[in-house]
Amino acid sequence: MSDFNPRKEITARVVATDLDGTLIPLPDHPENRRDLDLLKAELSGRGIPFVFATGRHFESVLDAIDEYGLPIPEWIVCDVGSSVYRRTEDLNFNVYEPYEQHLDQLTLGNPRKRIEDLLGSIDGLKFQADARQQRFKISYESEADALNHLVDQIDEAIVAAELPYSVMGSLDPFAGIGLIDVLPKNVSKAYALVWLAKHADFLPDEVIFSGDSGNDLAALVCGFRATVVANASEGLVDKVREALAQRGLEDRVLHAKGTATSGVLEGCRHFGLL
């Protein structure tokens, strides 16, 4: 699992954040653009690393960096935690091979084709675009009203076949469709971040994580210092507070007054990073 018991005496020194709805400025919110520039300048001046954790695929993350003028991160966790990229000295990125090897061990060498063959007979599933498919992520779309039923069907099929994978589903409110990802069992943004922090050059205790939606929930409650931005999904902050309170970690969460980028900056200040 992704949860860990944080040591409160360790101070924050790493900013990890979701992108869409969080670090990326919202339209018609000029304060977000101002605060993005301020955040970049302050963190760069102090040598504080960024980690992106997003459902976007790698090429889409690079597009977002260019389009919105985002800072260049040290690490990119993308594809809902199923891939990790590390920045090189020349500001390019390479797949982080130790994590690839770890996921290969998690899946016991079962290739994605086994999942594709297993689920091929389920009606109502359609592959998402090629760019959204990865070695350890099989992505489908469906009719919105069939999403929950299909997720249950996929879960039953995976369990019956005893394959080390799990399924998650969400609604795309803009396209009005269901989105379904099949990933190595228990893998998520939170899983990848905690694993990375234990195997790279920082500790889980040193991370501030910011998010805005349900797919950030696991990372917001696993033990990181957590910032829930003001534009977050309805009920998200209550779920985060409840989960952390059960572990005596109420002080690990901030419900920011600022939206998106401004909330990320607010969280960095609240937790003493700036």
Protein Blocks (a to p, Z undefined) as FASTA:
>chain_A
ZZdcddfkbccfbdcddfehplpccehilklmmmmmmmmmmmmmnopacddddfbdfklm
mmmmmmnopacdfbdceehhpaccdddfkopacddfklmmmmmmmnnopafklmmmmmmm
pghiacddfklpcfklccddddfklmmmmmmmmmmmmmmnopabdddddddfknopacdd
dddehiafklmmmmmmmmmmbdfklpccddfbfklmmmmmnopacdddfkbcehklmmmm
mmmmmnopmmmpccdfbgcjlmmmmmmmmnopZZ
